[in-house]
Each structure stands twice: as structure tokens, then as C-alpha cells.
Amino acid sequence: MKSVREIITEPIIANSFSISRFDKFIIDTEFSNRLTYHRILLIKSGAGILSIDDKTFEMKSHEVFLMSKGQIYQFENSSIISGYVISFGDCFWEKTPKSASNCKAVLFNNTTANQRLQLNNSEMSELLFVFNTLLNEYQAPQYINQMDALASYLKIIMIKLANIKITEETTFDSQDYLMYRRFMEILSIEYRNEHAVNSYAEMLNITARKLSETCKRCSGMSAKEIINGQIVAEAKRLLQFSSNTVKEIAYELNFNTPEQFSHFFKKNAEISPADYRTRFISIGI
């Protein structure tokens, strides 16, 4: 972030769901934007720069970007892209069959690890068809249970994306992966309060060793690495885009002392919280 900047919060959308298509759309957001909803950005073609939290991506054709509510994004340098964008809230997602909940956990409960998915030609063609079908349903005259139909199409998209994320079908259906997904669901709710692997293992009725081994097989990272990554990502957002002091952020993330938080942050981000904030200047909110 180059200088002090305003942050625009995404406005409320009807029924907590929307989808739109854009063709060679020129986008250059003057201000950073905070997401109120989860977002799926399907890029059919084009190029540009997209910043999400403190990471910058060069956009190109045949990509999907997944962004979670609360994340901060900005398009830069007059990006020109064609494709679709879906926004949906948790209350809308509850309309989908429960069998799809694990797909959302895989994709959105640790979005920083899944921020961008690269698609091959077959995957792109299949997703374009489903996105277009969903858009037509969304634009159709309203009728009873229309929201349920939209939620069903969204479920299909999430299943397709989850299968792109997970390369081996046997892994996707395994008991280990079901356990991993459940861990990610719990983590997305509890990471501010619970930092220890043992705490999550107890919630899942397994040993800490079993949880770490499962996470390593399913994601390539240990349970502790995943937990720490979630906490660091939230800490970075708070340091960049809130006026809370480092001390306040430490207690908000359930550290016993500011010193403990500073040591944790420096160990995992390789920079102190104060220096990180200096690098990414934010305004008071």
C-alpha cells in the first residue's frame, strides 16, 4: 500500500447473493475495498493487477480468484478483464444442501492458501457453462423457490472448484480429508480464541499428532502452520486497515501480552508488527 488510503466497505446486496458478467471491463479501484461477502472471480480473458490484503497478483486468462468476507482488495493499473463475479453471504450459503458444506470449507476457510486457482481448457469450458446458467437463472423473472435454485447452482460451482483444488479424487473422499475439512471449519470460527493444536484435536476427538499428520497429508502444512497462518493473516489485516494499537490487536487475538504477540508475529512474518504497520500505512477507522 503506497500511502494513506480510504477503505470502502462493500454495500449490502439483496438476498445476500449476486452474479454478473463483464466483457473487456476496465476496472481500476481508486480505493481499497473491504468485502462484506465471499466472492468468486472467474477470469475468462484479460490482464491486470489485483491486490488482496498484502499480496499482489498478476491476473491472466483461465483463472479463478477466491476472496473471503473481510478481505481487502484493490484493482490497479486499469485492469481489463472478461468473465464473471459471484458474491454470496453465509446466510445464502445455508440454502445449499449440507453435503456441500465441506466444499466451502476447503475453498474459503483458509482462502489465503487458495487465493488463485489456475484452470485448464476443459475446466474453464465447464465452469463458463455453469456460471452462464446461474446468471440466466438470476436474471429470470422472480418465482417461488428461485433462491433455492440459485443456491443449487452455486453448490455445483463450489464442488467443481473444490475438485480443481483437490487433485486426487480418492483424497477428496477419504476420511482423513473429511477430518481436515472439519478442522478448517472449526478453525475459521475459533482461531481468535484457540491457538493450540491440542485444543482443536480435542474438539475433533483425535490426538494432536493425528491432526498434524492429517493436515500434512491433505495440505502439505502441519496443523500448527495452518493455525499460525490464519492468525497472521488476520493480524496483518488489523495492522493495515484498523486504527487499533498493537496492544489492542494482541488482546483481540487472545495473546496474553503484547510482547507475546510481537514475538509470534515476528517469528511467523519475519517482521515486527510495528514495522509491518509502518510499511503498510492505514487510516484510523
N, C-alpha and C positions, 0 to 999 in steps of 0.2 A: 504494500500500500504506500503510495508515494507521499501523501500528505493528509492533513486533516480532511475527512470527508463525511458527508451526510449518509445515513443509512435509511433506506426506505423499506418499511415493512410491507410485505405482500398483502393486498386487500382481501377481505372475505369474499369467497365465491359461493354462489347458490348451490345448496346440496353438497357442499364440500367436494365438488368434482367438476373438472372441465377438461376438454381436449380441443386443440386447434391445430390447423395445418398452416405451414408457411412456405412460400416459394421464393427463393432468392431474396429472403428477408434481410434487410440491412439493420443490424442491431448494435448499438454502442451505448450501454447504460452509463449515464453520467455519474450516477451514484451507486454505491453498494446496496444490494437488496437482501433483506432477511426473509427467508422462506417461512410462511405460515403452514404450508402444506408440503407433503412429499412430491417430488417432481421426477418425471421420466422424460428425457430429451432424446428423441431419435433423430439423428442427423443422416439424411439421405445423401446429401452432397453439400459442398461448400467448404469454407475455411474461416478461421478466426481464432481469437484468444478468449478463453473462458477461465476466470479465476474463481475458485471455490475455497472459502476460508483462506488459508495461506498458501494454497497450491495453485499453480498456473498450468493450463493445458492448451496445447495447440489442437484445435478441432480439425477433423478431416472427415471424409465420407465414410459411411458404414460404421458409425459409432453410436453407442448409447451412453448417456450420462445419467447417473442416478444421484439425486440430491435429496437429503432428508430435511424435514422441517427444522428450523432453527439455524440451518447453514446460511452462510453469507456468500453471495455470488455477484459477479460483475462481468459483462461482456466488454471487450476492449478493442480498439483499433478498427471500428466499423466492421465487425464480423458479418459475413454474408453467408447464410445457411438456408437449406431447404430441408423440410422434414415435419415432425410432429412434436407437440409437447403436451403431456398429461400432468395435471395437478390433482391430488386427492388427499383427503384428510383421513385420520384414523376412524372417525365415525362412519365415513363412507365405506372404508375397507371392511368394517364389521358386517356389511351386507353380503360380502363374499362368503361362500361355503367355508367352514372351518378347516377343511382339508387343504386350503390354500395358504393358511397362516404361516406355515413353515417356509414357504417361498418368500414371503415378505421378510421374514426373519433373516434368511440367507442374504437378501439383497440390501435391506435398509437398516438392520440393527447395528451394522458396522460399515456404514456407507463409505467411510474413508478408504476402506480396503477394496471396495467395489465401485469406486467413483466412475470409472470408464470401462466399458466393455467393447471389444472390437468384434465386428460381425463379418462372417464370410458371406458370399453372394446368396447362398441358399437361405441362411438365417435372415438376411436383410429382406429378401423377397417375401418370406413367410411373415415377418413382423409388419412389413408395409401393408400386406393384405389385412391383417388383424387390426392394425391401427386405423386403416381406412374404414373398415366395417364398423369399428367403435365410433368413429367420427360421424358416420352416416346415422347411426342409432342415436347419437347425442343430438344431432340436428333435426331429427324427425319430430313431428308433432307429438306433444306430450300425451301419454296414456298411462293407465294404471300399471304399476309394477315396472315402469320404464327404468327406474333407478336400479332395480334388481337385475335387469338385463344388462345395463351398463357395467354393473359390478361383476357380472359373469364374464364379460369380455375382458375386463381388467384382470380377472383371475387368470384367464388364458395367457395374457401378455406376461404376467408375473411368472407363470410356470415356464413359459418359453425362455424368459430371461434367466431364471434360476438354472435351467438346464444348460444354457450357454455358459453360465458361471461355473457350473459343476461339470467337469469334463467326462467323468465316468458315471454311467447310469447306475452301476452296482453300488458305487459310493453314495449316490443320491438317495437310494432306497435303504441303505444299511441302517442298523440300529445305532451304530456309532454316529452317523450323520444326524439321525433324529435327536440323539442326545446333544450333539453340538448345536443344532438349531435351537433346542430348548434353552441351552446355556446362553446363546445370543439373545434370546427373548428376555430372559431374566436380567442379563447384564444391561440391556437397554433401559430397564426400569430402575435398577439398583446401583448403577456404577457410582453415583454420587455418594452413596451411603456405605457400600461394601467394596473394599479394595482387595480382600484376601481370597486366594484361590479356595482355601478351606471353607469359607462361607458359602460360596457357590456350589461346591461339592456337596455340602450338607443339604442344601436346597434340592439338589438332584438325587440325593441318596446314593452317592457314589464316593469313592475315595478321591482325594486331591490328585493323587498320582494317575488314577484312571481318567480324570477330567483333563489333565495336561496331555496325556498320551493321545486322547481322543481329539483334542484341539490340534495337536501337532499333525496327526494323520489327515484331518479334514481341511486344515487351513495353512499348514506349514509353520504356524506360530504356536507357542505354548499358551496355556490359559493366562499366565501372568502377563505375557507380552500383549495379549488381546485386551485384558483389563486395563493395563497401563496405557495402551494406545487410545482407548476410549476416554480415559481421564485426561490425558494430554491434549487430545483434540478439543475437548470441552474447555480446558484451561486456556488454550490458545484463543478460542472464540471469545472467552470472557476478558482476556487480556487485550485483545484487539478492539473489541466492539462494546465494551461496557466501561463505565467510569469507576467501577469497584476497585478498591485498593487491593494490593497483593494479599494483604492480611484478610480482607473480606472474602476474596476468592478462595483462599486456603480453607477458611471455615465453611464456605459454601460447598466445597468439595470434600468436606468431612476429614480434613487433616487436623491433627491435634494442635499443631503450631504452624505459624508462617514459615519458620525455619525448616520444618519437616517438608512442607510443600515445596519450598525453594530448592531443597536438596533433591526431591523427587523429580521436579521439573527439569533441573539442570542435568540430572543423570540421564533422563529419557529424551530431552530435546536438545541437549548439548549447548544450552544457553540459559542464562538465568532469567526468571520471569521479568525482572526489571529491564534487562537488556532486550528481551523479546518485545516488550511493550514499546520501548524506545524505537525499535526497528519498524514496528507497525503501529503508527500513531492512530489513536481513535479519539472520538469526541466524547464528551460527557453525555449521558442519556438520562 
